[in-house]
Amino acid sequence: MKKRFSLFNDTDNEPISIGLARLVKFLQPHILFFQINSQKNMRYQRKRDLEVFSEYYRYDHIVFEANQPNWKNKILFIQNKNSNCTKIKEIDRLFVEETEDNYLLDKYTDVEYLVKTSNNIRNFSLISLPENLFFQIQPYELEPDNELYKIIQYYE
């Protein structure tokens, strides 16, 4: 009998905590993280984009990462709205719900970044960010049945 292989850990059904980060004023990602890096002792670096596929488009979401060596913690900032959209298939129907804009969390279009930590911390005030750039980060729980949960787990 063959063993069943699963890409995801079926036994790990615990929700993960992410933070919803809103900017005080809009800044391009490279400018934002340059300012964060110049003000704080952590260094955020751009990583491979998170790719989300739909029937007609591929959406790229920018990802920045920093490490907190004293906590052995990795922090990811994932852009909620896609930065790039590539058509992968011609639209062959008259009414299609897909657009060139994609939000990882559709209900939170005012959120610029999703914050994910490797230690799954729930108190995002422990992440030292400049107060003049961000509002307070709002905690948010992702359940295992959520598609974004699976996308983030796969990205890590």
C-alpha positions in Angstrom: 0.0 0.0 0.0 1.3 3.4 -1.0 1.8 6.1 1.7 -0.3 9.2 1.2 1.8 12.3 0.8 0.4 15.7 1.7 2.0 19.1 1.0 0.5 20.4 4.2 0.6 19.0 7.7 -2.9 17.6 8.1 -2.4 17.2 11.9 -1.5 20.8 12.5 -4.9 22.5 12.6 -4.0 25.4 14.8 -4.8 28.9 13.5 -1.9 31.2 12.8 -1.7 34.8 13.9 -0.9 37.5 11.4 -0.9 41.3 11.8 -2.8 43.8 9.6 -0.5 46.8 9.1 -1.8 50.1 7.8 0.4 52.9 6.7 -0.1 56.5 8.1 0.6 57.7 4.5 1.3 55.7 1.4 4.9 55.0 0.5 6.4 52.9 -2.2 7.7 49.6 -0.7 11.3 50.3 -1.4 11.1 53.8 0.2 9.1 52.5 3.2 11.6 49.7 4.1 14.6 52.0 3.4 13.1 54.4 6.1 12.5 51.5 8.5 16.0 50.2 8.0 17.6 53.6 8.5 15.6 54.1 11.8 15.7 50.7 13.4 18.4 48.1 14.1 16.7 45.4 12.1 17.4 45.0 8.4 14.5 44.2 6.1 15.4 42.6 2.8 13.2 41.9 -0.2 12.6 38.2 -0.7 11.0 36.2 -3.5 7.5 37.5 -4.2 4.5 35.5 -3.1 2.7 34.3 -6.2 -1.1 33.7 -6.3 -2.7 32.1 -9.3 -6.2 32.4 -10.5 -7.8 31.1 -13.7 -6.7 34.0 -15.8 -4.0 35.9 -13.9 -0.8 35.4 -11.8 -0.6 38.0 -9.0 2.8 38.9 -7.4 2.8 40.2 -3.8 6.0 41.8 -2.5 7.6 40.2 0.6 10.1 41.8 2.9 11.9 39.7 5.6 13.9 40.5 8.7 15.4 38.4 11.5 15.3 39.1 15.2 18.4 37.2 16.4 17.7 37.7 20.1 14.2 36.0 19.8 15.2 33.7 16.9 12.3 35.1 15.1 11.7 35.8 11.4 9.3 38.6 10.4 7.6 38.7 7.0 5.8 41.7 5.6 3.6 40.6 2.7 1.9 43.3 0.6 -1.8 42.8 0.7 -2.4 44.2 -2.8 -0.6 42.7 -5.7 2.3 44.7 -7.1 2.2 43.0 -10.5 -0.3 41.1 -12.5 0.4 38.8 -15.5 -2.3 37.4 -17.7 -1.8 33.7 -18.1 -4.8 32.9 -20.2 -7.0 34.9 -22.5 -10.4 35.8 -21.1 -12.9 33.8 -23.1 -16.1 34.7 -21.2 -18.1 37.9 -21.2 -18.5 38.3 -17.5 -15.5 37.4 -15.4 -15.1 38.3 -11.7 -11.4 38.4 -11.9 -9.6 41.7 -12.2 -6.0 42.9 -12.4 -6.2 43.9 -8.7 -5.9 41.1 -6.1 -6.0 41.5 -2.3 -4.9 38.6 -0.1 -7.6 39.7 2.3 -10.4 41.1 0.2 -12.3 42.5 3.2 -9.4 44.6 4.3 -8.4 46.7 1.2 -7.2 49.4 3.5 -4.5 47.1 4.9 -1.1 47.6 3.1 0.8 44.7 4.7 0.2 41.4 6.4 2.7 40.7 9.1 3.7 37.0 9.8 6.3 35.9 12.4 8.0 32.5 12.6 7.2 32.3 16.3 3.5 33.0 15.6 3.5 35.9 18.2 0.1 37.5 18.9 1.5 40.7 20.4 2.7 42.7 17.4 3.7 45.7 19.5 6.9 43.7 20.2 7.9 44.4 16.6 9.6 47.8 16.7 8.3 49.9 13.9 8.5 53.7 13.4 5.3 55.2 14.8 5.3 57.9 12.1 5.0 55.3 9.4 2.5 52.7 10.7 -0.7 52.7 12.7 -0.9 50.0 15.5 -0.8 46.5 14.0 -4.2 44.8 14.3 -4.0 41.0 15.2 -5.9 38.6 12.9 -6.4 34.9 13.2 -6.2 32.7 10.0 -8.0 29.4 10.3 -6.6 26.3 8.6 -9.5 26.1 6.1 -8.7 29.6 4.8 -6.9 29.6 1.4 -4.5 32.4 2.6 -3.5 30.1 5.5 -2.4 27.5 3.0 -0.7 30.0 0.7 1.4 31.4 3.6 2.3 27.9 4.9 3.4 26.9 1.4 5.5 30.1 1.0 7.4 29.5 4.2 
